[in-house]
Amino acid sequence: GWSIMSKTTNKFSPEVRERAVRLVLDNEAQHPSRWQAVMSIAVKIGCTPQTLNDWVKKAEVDSGRRAGIPTEMSERMKALERENRELRQANDILRKASAYFAMIEGSAALLQHCLRCSTAGRSDGQVHRRPSR
């Protein structure tokens, strides 16, 4: 059985889609409405009227006949958004790593100071202070 997720949108080749769209646009004048034209042509090529109607709308946007974002630009925007998201994640990881290493560095400096003080044999009873930077 087909699940909604596995429903393929590439069942029809780009050539078939283009031809179907052209048929709708060329023949809509012979029908009472575009939807009627879409329905009669969808039956002939074996897709749902909704699918064919989506192809027609997309073709009109891509050709500038209808307002909207052309497919090519839409795909480019999605790619840039994905890249932006990945770079933000990488940045976040680097920021956390940088803070972690700074903390380790600070701990190492304090440890060295403590070792110096203890090997110097401090027995004067002074309160042990962290070195000032």
C-alpha positions in Angstrom: 0.0 0.0 0.0 1.0 3.6 -0.6 1.5 5.9 2.4 1.1 9.6 2.1 4.9 10.0 2.7 5.9 7.8 -0.2 3.5 9.4 -2.7 5.8 10.3 -5.6 5.6 13.6 -7.3 7.9 12.6 -10.1 5.7 10.0 -11.6 5.4 12.2 -14.7 8.4 13.3 -16.7 9.0 17.1 -17.1 8.1 16.7 -20.8 4.7 15.2 -20.0 4.0 17.9 -17.4 5.0 20.7 -19.9 2.8 19.2 -22.6 -0.2 18.9 -20.1 0.3 22.5 -19.0 0.4 23.7 -22.6 -2.8 21.7 -23.4 -4.6 23.4 -20.5 -3.4 26.9 -21.4 -4.1 26.4 -25.2 -7.5 24.8 -24.7 -9.0 26.7 -21.7 -10.9 29.0 -24.0 -12.9 26.1 -25.3 -14.1 25.3 -21.8 -16.4 27.2 -19.5 -13.6 27.6 -16.9 -9.9 26.7 -16.5 -11.0 24.0 -14.0 -13.1 22.3 -16.6 -10.1 22.3 -19.0 -7.9 21.0 -16.2 -10.4 18.2 -15.5 -10.7 17.1 -19.1 -6.9 17.0 -19.7 -6.1 15.4 -16.3 -8.3 12.4 -17.2 -6.4 12.0 -20.5 -2.9 11.9 -18.9 -3.9 10.0 -15.8 -3.2 12.5 -13.0 -5.6 14.2 -10.6 -7.0 17.5 -11.6 -5.4 19.1 -8.5 -2.0 17.9 -9.6 -2.4 19.3 -13.1 -3.8 22.5 -11.7 -0.7 22.8 -9.4 1.6 22.3 -12.5 -0.2 25.0 -14.4 0.1 27.5 -11.5 3.8 26.7 -11.0 4.4 27.1 -14.8 2.6 30.5 -14.7 4.8 31.7 -11.7 8.0 30.4 -13.4 7.1 32.3 -16.6 6.2 35.5 -14.8 2.5 35.3 -15.7 1.4 34.8 -12.1 2.8 36.4 -8.9 4.9 34.2 -6.7 8.5 32.9 -6.2 9.8 31.0 -9.3 10.8 27.4 -8.6 14.5 28.1 -9.2 14.6 31.0 -6.8 12.6 29.0 -4.2 15.0 26.1 -4.4 18.0 28.5 -4.0 16.3 30.1 -1.0 15.8 26.6 0.6 19.5 25.7 0.0 20.7 29.0 1.5 18.4 28.6 4.5 19.8 25.0 5.0 23.4 26.3 4.7 22.6 29.1 7.1 21.2 26.7 9.7 24.3 24.4 9.4 26.7 27.3 9.8 24.8 28.5 12.9 25.1 25.0 14.4 28.8 24.9 13.6 29.3 28.4 15.1 27.5 27.3 18.3 29.7 24.2 18.6 32.8 26.3 18.1 31.7 28.9 20.7 31.0 26.1 23.3 34.4 24.4 22.5 36.2 27.8 22.8 34.6 28.5 26.2 35.5 24.9 27.4 39.2 25.3 26.3 39.3 28.8 28.0 38.1 27.2 31.2 40.7 24.4 31.0 43.4 26.9 30.3 42.3 28.9 33.4 42.3 25.8 35.5 45.8 24.8 34.3 47.2 28.3 35.1 45.7 28.1 38.6 47.1 24.6 39.1 50.6 25.8 38.0 50.4 28.7 40.5 49.4 26.3 43.3 52.2 23.9 42.5 54.7 26.8 42.4 53.5 28.0 45.8 53.6 24.5 47.4 57.1 23.7 46.0 58.4 27.1 47.3 57.5 25.7 50.7 55.2 28.4 51.9 55.0 28.1 55.6 54.4 31.7 56.4 50.7 31.0 57.0 49.6 33.5 54.3 46.1 33.0 52.8 46.5 31.4 49.4 45.2 33.8 46.7 44.5 33.2 43.0 47.1 35.1 40.8 45.8 38.4 39.5 45.8 38.7 35.7 
